[in-house]
Amino acid sequence: MAKIKYPKIIVDEYTSPIEATARPDASIDDCHSIIKEKGYRHLPISNDEGQTIVGLLSQRDINLFMDNVWEDAPMKAEHIMRTNLYIVDYDSPLEEVVFQLSDRKIGSALVRDESGSVSGIFTTTDAMNALIDLLHRQ
């Protein structure tokens, strides 16, 4: 059986733009509202209106901690955000990014644009959309 040669597909073809962020000091309730309103599963956390991403909250993270009550203060994004971010360049090979998501057991990669700024997010949902698209091309 002949091996099929596939064209190089870059992650940017299936990356979703980042359209909303929250500050590290945002309450979990506020972050949850943004996620629900926008229909997101991941919310980037930024100190400076989206210019520098310092963390990431997932819907799952929020669900796990939503009911926790702190005696001194309400829980904030900075208390539960993930800071070990997986960041790739827009022209990274799709297959490598998908492999890394699977291998690291993570749900998203932040994507840097040509200027080096994080402007997009590639999630497991985007990976499934890519799979569907690629299967339909054949």
ROSE-4610 file (N, C-alpha, C; in Angstrom, 1 decimal, always signed):
// ROSE-4610
residu = [M/M/M/A/A/A/K/K/K/I/I/I/K/K/K/Y/Y/Y/P/P/P/K/K/K/I/I/I/I/I/I/V/V/V/D/D/D/E/E/E/Y/Y/Y/T/T/T/S/S/S/P/P/P/I/I/I/E/E/E/A/A/A/T/T/T/A/A/A/R/R/R/P/P/P/D/D/D/A/A/A/S/S/S/I/I/I/D/D/D/D/D/D/C/C/C/H/H/H/S/S/S/I/I/I/I/I/I/K/K/K/E/E/E/K/K/K/G/G/G/Y/Y/Y/R/R/R/H/H/H/L/L/L/P/P/P/I/I/I/S/S/S/N/N/N/D/D/D/E/E/E/G/G/G/Q/Q/Q/T/T/T/I/I/I/V/V/V/G/G/G/L/L/L/L/L/L/S/S/S/Q/Q/Q/R/R/R/D/D/D/I/I/I/N/N/N/L/L/L/F/F/F/M/M/M/D/D/D/N/N/N/V/V/V/W/W/W/E/E/E/D/D/D/A/A/A/P/P/P/M/M/M/K/K/K/A/A/A/E/E/E/H/H/H/I/I/I/M/M/M/R/R/R/T/T/T/N/N/N/L/L/L/Y/Y/Y/I/I/I/V/V/V/D/D/D/Y/Y/Y/D/D/D/S/S/S/P/P/P/L/L/L/E/E/E/E/E/E/V/V/V/V/V/V/F/F/F/Q/Q/Q/L/L/L/S/S/S/D/D/D/R/R/R/K/K/K/I/I/I/G/G/G/S/S/S/A/A/A/L/L/L/V/V/V/R/R/R/D/D/D/E/E/E/S/S/S/G/G/G/S/S/S/V/V/V/S/S/S/G/G/G/I/I/I/F/F/F/T/T/T/T/T/T/T/T/T/D/D/D/A/A/A/M/M/M/N/N/N/A/A/A/L/L/L/I/I/I/D/D/D/L/L/L/L/L/L/H/H/H/R/R/R/Q/Q/Q]
num = [1/1/1/2/2/2/3/3/3/4/4/4/5/5/5/6/6/6/7/7/7/8/8/8/9/9/9/10/10/10/11/11/11/12/12/12/13/13/13/14/14/14/15/15/15/16/16/16/17/17/17/18/18/18/19/19/19/20/20/20/21/21/21/22/22/22/23/23/23/24/24/24/25/25/25/26/26/26/27/27/27/28/28/28/29/29/29/30/30/30/31/31/31/32/32/32/33/33/33/34/34/34/35/35/35/36/36/36/37/37/37/38/38/38/39/39/39/40/40/40/41/41/41/42/42/42/43/43/43/44/44/44/45/45/45/46/46/46/47/47/47/48/48/48/49/49/49/50/50/50/51/51/51/52/52/52/53/53/53/54/54/54/55/55/55/56/56/56/57/57/57/58/58/58/59/59/59/60/60/60/61/61/61/62/62/62/63/63/63/64/64/64/65/65/65/66/66/66/67/67/67/68/68/68/69/69/69/70/70/70/71/71/71/72/72/72/73/73/73/74/74/74/75/75/75/76/76/76/77/77/77/78/78/78/79/79/79/80/80/80/81/81/81/82/82/82/83/83/83/84/84/84/85/85/85/86/86/86/87/87/87/88/88/88/89/89/89/90/90/90/91/91/91/92/92/92/93/93/93/94/94/94/95/95/95/96/96/96/97/97/97/98/98/98/99/99/99/100/100/100/101/101/101/102/102/102/103/103/103/104/104/104/105/105/105/106/106/106/107/107/107/108/108/108/109/109/109/110/110/110/111/111/111/112/112/112/113/113/113/114/114/114/115/115/115/116/116/116/117/117/117/118/118/118/119/119/119/120/120/120/121/121/121/122/122/122/123/123/123/124/124/124/125/125/125/126/126/126/127/127/127/128/128/128/129/129/129/130/130/130/131/131/131/132/132/132/133/133/133/134/134/134/135/135/135/136/136/136/137/137/137/138/138/138]
x = [+0.8/+0.0/+0.9/+0.6/+1.4/+1.1/+2.1/+1.9/+1.4/+0.4/-0.2/+0.7/+1.0/+1.8/+0.8/+0.8/-0.2/+0.6/-0.1/+0.6/+0.8/+1.8/+2.0/+0.8/+0.2/-0.9/-0.4/-0.6/-0.2/-1.3/-1.0/-2.0/-2.9/-2.4/-3.1/-4.4/-4.4/-5.6/-6.8/-6.6/-7.7/-7.7/-7.0/-6.9/-8.0/-8.6/-9.6/-9.0/-9.5/-9.0/-9.3/-8.5/-8.8/-9.6/-10.8/-11.7/-12.0/-11.6/-11.9/-10.8/-10.4/-9.5/-10.0/-9.4/-9.8/-8.5/-8.5/-7.4/-7.1/-5.9/-5.7/-6.5/-6.9/-7.6/-9.1/-9.6/-11.0/-11.6/-12.8/-13.4/-13.7/-13.8/-14.1/-15.5/-16.4/-17.8/-17.7/-16.9/-16.8/-16.2/-15.2/-14.6/-15.7/-16.4/-17.5/-18.5/-18.9/-19.8/-19.3/-18.0/-17.4/-17.5/-17.1/-17.1/-18.5/-19.5/-20.8/-21.4/-21.1/-21.6/-21.0/-19.7/-19.0/-19.1/-19.5/-19.5/-18.1/-17.2/-15.8/-15.6/-14.5/-14.1/-12.8/-12.1/-10.8/-10.8/-10.3/-10.2/-8.8/-8.2/-6.8/-6.9/-5.8/-5.7/-4.6/-4.8/-3.8/-3.8/-2.5/-2.3/-2.6/-2.6/-2.6/-3.6/-4.8/-5.8/-5.5/-5.0/-4.7/-3.4/-2.6/-1.2/-0.3/-0.3/+0.6/-0.3/-0.3/-1.1/-0.2/-0.8/+0.0/-0.6/-1.8/-2.4/-3.6/-4.2/-5.3/-6.2/-7.5/-8.6/-9.4/-9.7/-10.6/-12.0/-13.0/-14.3/-14.2/-13.4/-13.3/-12.6/-11.6/-11.0/-12.0/-12.8/-13.8/-14.8/-15.3/-16.3/-15.8/-14.5/-13.9/-13.9/-13.6/-13.4/-14.6/-15.6/-16.7/-17.4/-17.6/-18.3/-17.4/-16.1/-15.2/-15.5/-15.5/-15.7/-14.5/-13.9/-12.7/-13.2/-12.7/-13.1/-12.7/-11.5/-11.0/-11.4/-11.5/-11.8/-12.4/-13.1/-13.6/-12.4/-12.6/-11.5/-11.4/-10.2/-9.9/-9.2/-9.1/-8.5/-7.1/-6.3/-4.9/-4.8/-5.8/-5.7/-5.7/-6.4/-6.5/-6.1/-5.6/-5.2/-4.0/-3.9/-2.7/-1.7/-0.5/+0.6/+1.6/+1.6/+2.5/+1.8/+1.9/+1.2/+2.0/+1.3/+1.8/+1.6/+2.6/+2.5/+3.3/+2.6/+3.3/+3.2/+4.0/+3.9/+2.8/+2.3/+1.2/+1.5/+2.7/+3.1/+3.6/+3.4/+3.7/+2.9/+3.5/+2.8/+1.6/+0.4/-0.8/-0.6/+0.1/+0.2/+1.1/+2.1/+2.9/+2.2/+1.4/+0.6/-0.4/-1.1/-2.1/-1.5/-0.3/+0.4/+0.8/+1.3/+1.7/+0.4/-0.7/-1.9/-2.2/-2.2/-2.5/-1.4/-0.2/+0.9/+1.0/+0.7/+0.7/-0.6/-1.6/-2.9/-3.5/-3.4/-3.9/-4.9/-5.7/-6.8/-6.6/-5.5/-5.3/-3.9/-3.6/-2.3/-2.6/-1.8/-1.9/-1.1/-1.5/-0.9/-0.4/+1.0/+1.6/+1.4/+1.1/+1.0/+2.4/+2.5/+3.7/+4.5/+3.9/+4.6/+5.1/+4.7/+5.1/+4.1/+3.0/+2.0/+1.0/+0.6/-0.4/-1.8/-2.3/-3.6/-4.6/-4.3/-5.2/-5.1/-6.0/-6.0/-6.5/-5.7/-6.1/-6.5/-7.7/-8.2/-8.5/-8.8/-9.2/-10.4/-11.3/-12.4/-11.9/-11.0/-10.4/-9.7/-9.1/-8.4/-9.5/-10.6/-11.7/-12.2/-12.4/-12.8/-11.8/-10.5/-9.5/-9.6/-9.8/-10.0/-11.1/-12.3/-13.5/-13.2/-12.6/-12.2/-11.3/-10.3/-9.3/-9.9/-10.8/-11.4/-12.4/-13.0/-13.9/-13.1/-11.8/-11.0/-10.7/-10.7/-10.2/-11.3]
y = [-1.2/+0.0/+1.2/+2.2/+3.4/+4.3/+5.0/+5.9/+7.2/+7.8/+9.0/+10.2/+11.1/+12.3/+13.4/+14.0/+15.1/+16.4/+17.5/+18.8/+19.3/+20.1/+20.7/+21.6/+21.4/+22.2/+22.9/+24.2/+25.0/+25.2/+25.3/+25.4/+26.6/+27.7/+28.9/+28.7/+27.7/+27.4/+27.1/+26.6/+26.1/+26.8/+27.9/+28.6/+29.6/+29.6/+30.6/+31.9/+33.0/+34.3/+34.5/+35.2/+35.5/+36.8/+36.7/+37.9/+38.4/+37.7/+38.2/+37.7/+38.5/+38.1/+38.6/+38.2/+38.7/+39.0/+39.9/+40.3/+39.2/+39.1/+38.2/+38.4/+39.7/+40.0/+39.9/+39.4/+39.2/+38.1/+38.3/+37.2/+36.0/+34.9/+33.7/+33.8/+34.5/+34.7/+35.5/+36.6/+37.4/+36.6/+35.7/+34.9/+33.9/+33.3/+32.4/+33.0/+34.3/+35.0/+35.2/+35.6/+35.8/+34.5/+33.4/+32.1/+31.7/+31.9/+31.5/+32.4/+33.7/+34.7/+34.4/+34.1/+34.0/+32.5/+31.6/+30.2/+29.6/+30.1/+29.6/+28.4/+27.7/+26.7/+27.1/+28.1/+28.6/+30.1/+30.7/+32.2/+32.6/+33.3/+33.8/+34.9/+34.9/+35.9/+36.8/+38.1/+39.1/+40.3/+40.8/+42.0/+43.3/+43.2/+44.5/+44.4/+44.2/+44.2/+43.3/+42.1/+41.1/+41.1/+42.1/+42.2/+41.1/+40.8/+39.8/+38.8/+37.5/+36.5/+35.9/+35.9/+35.4/+34.1/+33.7/+32.5/+32.1/+31.0/+30.5/+29.8/+30.1/+29.4/+28.6/+27.4/+26.6/+26.5/+26.2/+26.0/+24.9/+23.9/+22.8/+23.4/+24.2/+24.8/+25.6/+26.4/+27.2/+26.3/+25.3/+24.4/+23.7/+23.4/+22.7/+23.6/+24.9/+25.8/+26.8/+26.8/+27.7/+27.8/+26.6/+26.6/+26.8/+26.9/+27.1/+28.5/+28.6/+29.9/+30.1/+31.3/+31.7/+32.6/+32.4/+33.2/+34.7/+35.0/+36.3/+37.1/+36.4/+37.1/+36.2/+36.7/+35.8/+35.3/+34.1/+33.6/+34.4/+34.5/+35.3/+34.4/+34.9/+34.2/+33.8/+34.7/+34.4/+33.3/+32.9/+31.8/+30.5/+30.4/+29.0/+29.0/+30.1/+30.1/+29.2/+28.6/+27.8/+28.8/+28.6/+29.5/+28.8/+27.4/+26.6/+26.5/+27.6/+27.7/+27.0/+26.4/+25.8/+26.9/+27.5/+28.5/+28.1/+28.3/+27.9/+29.0/+29.0/+30.0/+29.6/+30.6/+30.5/+29.5/+29.3/+28.5/+27.1/+26.8/+25.4/+24.4/+23.2/+22.1/+21.7/+21.6/+21.2/+19.8/+18.9/+17.5/+17.6/+18.5/+18.5/+19.2/+20.2/+20.8/+19.8/+19.1/+18.1/+17.0/+16.6/+15.5/+16.0/+17.3/+17.8/+18.0/+18.4/+18.5/+17.1/+16.1/+14.7/+14.2/+14.4/+13.9/+14.5/+15.8/+16.6/+16.5/+16.0/+15.9/+17.3/+18.2/+19.5/+19.9/+20.9/+21.2/+22.3/+23.0/+24.1/+24.6/+25.3/+25.9/+27.4/+28.3/+29.7/+29.8/+30.7/+30.8/+32.2/+32.3/+33.6/+33.9/+35.2/+35.7/+36.0/+36.6/+36.9/+37.9/+38.8/+39.8/+39.3/+38.0/+37.4/+37.6/+38.2/+38.4/+37.2/+36.8/+35.8/+36.4/+35.8/+36.4/+35.3/+34.1/+33.0/+31.9/+31.0/+29.8/+28.6/+27.5/+26.3/+25.3/+24.8/+23.9/+22.5/+21.6/+20.3/+20.3/+21.2/+21.4/+21.8/+22.7/+23.1/+21.9/+21.0/+19.8/+18.9/+18.8/+17.9/+18.5/+19.8/+20.5/+20.3/+20.3/+20.0/+18.6/+17.7/+16.3/+16.1/+16.7/+16.6/+17.1/+18.3/+19.0/+18.1/+17.6/+16.8/+15.5/+14.9/+13.7/+13.9/+15.1/+15.4/+15.8/+16.2/+16.5/+15.3/+14.1/+12.9/+12.4]
z = [+0.0/+0.0/+0.0/-0.9/-1.0/+0.1/+0.6/+1.7/+1.1/+1.7/+1.2/+1.7/+0.8/+1.2/+1.3/+2.5/+2.8/+2.7/+2.3/+2.3/+3.7/+3.9/+5.2/+5.5/+6.6/+7.1/+8.3/+8.4/+9.6/+10.5/+11.8/+12.8/+12.6/+12.1/+11.9/+11.1/+10.2/+9.4/+10.2/+11.4/+12.3/+13.6/+13.8/+15.0/+15.2/+16.4/+16.7/+17.2/+16.8/+17.3/+18.8/+19.6/+20.9/+20.9/+21.3/+21.3/+22.6/+23.7/+25.1/+26.0/+26.9/+28.0/+29.3/+30.4/+31.7/+32.4/+33.4/+34.2/+35.3/+35.8/+36.9/+38.1/+38.3/+39.6/+39.3/+38.2/+37.9/+38.8/+39.2/+40.0/+39.1/+39.8/+39.1/+38.5/+39.2/+38.7/+37.4/+37.3/+36.1/+35.0/+35.2/+34.2/+33.7/+34.6/+34.3/+33.4/+33.7/+32.8/+31.4/+31.3/+30.0/+29.2/+29.8/+29.2/+28.7/+29.6/+29.2/+28.1/+28.2/+27.2/+25.8/+25.8/+24.5/+24.0/+24.9/+24.5/+24.4/+25.2/+25.2/+26.1/+26.0/+26.9/+27.6/+27.0/+27.5/+27.5/+28.6/+28.7/+29.0/+28.1/+28.4/+29.4/+30.3/+31.3/+31.0/+31.0/+30.6/+31.5/+31.7/+32.6/+31.8/+30.5/+29.8/+28.5/+28.8/+27.7/+26.6/+26.9/+25.8/+25.2/+25.5/+24.8/+25.3/+26.6/+27.2/+27.9/+27.5/+28.1/+29.2/+30.5/+31.6/+32.2/+31.7/+32.2/+31.4/+31.7/+31.0/+32.0/+31.8/+32.6/+31.7/+32.1/+31.3/+32.0/+31.2/+31.8/+32.9/+32.7/+33.7/+35.0/+34.8/+36.0/+36.8/+36.2/+36.8/+37.5/+36.8/+37.4/+38.7/+38.7/+39.8/+41.0/+40.8/+41.9/+42.1/+41.3/+41.4/+42.8/+43.4/+44.6/+45.9/+45.7/+46.8/+47.4/+48.7/+49.3/+50.2/+49.9/+50.7/+51.8/+53.0/+54.1/+54.0/+53.5/+53.4/+52.2/+51.1/+49.8/+48.8/+47.8/+46.8/+45.9/+45.3/+44.5/+43.2/+42.7/+41.5/+40.5/+39.3/+38.2/+38.5/+39.1/+39.4/+40.4/+41.2/+42.1/+41.4/+40.3/+39.7/+38.2/+37.7/+36.3/+36.1/+34.9/+34.6/+34.0/+34.4/+33.9/+33.1/+33.1/+32.2/+30.8/+30.1/+28.8/+27.7/+26.8/+25.6/+24.5/+24.0/+23.0/+21.7/+20.6/+19.3/+18.3/+17.3/+16.2/+15.3/+14.6/+13.7/+12.5/+12.2/+11.1/+11.5/+12.8/+13.3/+12.6/+12.3/+11.7/+12.5/+11.9/+12.6/+13.3/+12.6/+13.2/+14.5/+14.5/+15.7/+16.9/+16.6/+17.7/+18.3/+17.4/+17.8/+18.6/+18.1/+18.9/+20.3/+20.4/+21.7/+22.6/+22.1/+22.9/+23.5/+22.7/+23.1/+24.1/+23.7/+24.6/+25.9/+26.0/+27.3/+28.0/+27.3/+27.9/+28.3/+27.3/+27.6/+26.5/+26.7/+25.9/+24.9/+25.0/+24.1/+23.9/+22.8/+22.6/+22.2/+22.8/+22.4/+21.1/+20.2/+18.9/+18.7/+18.5/+18.2/+16.7/+16.4/+15.0/+14.5/+13.3/+12.6/+13.4/+14.2/+15.0/+16.3/+16.7/+17.9/+19.1/+18.8/+19.8/+19.8/+21.0/+21.0/+20.6/+19.5/+19.0/+18.8/+19.0/+18.7/+19.7/+19.7/+20.5/+19.7/+19.8/+19.1/+20.1/+20.1/+21.1/+20.5/+21.4/+20.9/+20.0/+20.2/+19.3/+17.9/+17.9/+16.6/+15.9/+16.8/+16.2/+15.6/+16.3/+15.7/+14.4/+14.4/+13.2/+12.0/+12.4/+11.3/+10.8/+11.7/+11.3/+10.4/+10.8/+9.9/+8.5/+8.5/+7.2/+6.4/+7.0/+6.3/+5.8/+6.5/+6.1/+4.9/+4.9/+3.8/+2.5/+2.7/+1.5/+0.7/+1.3/+0.6/-0.3]
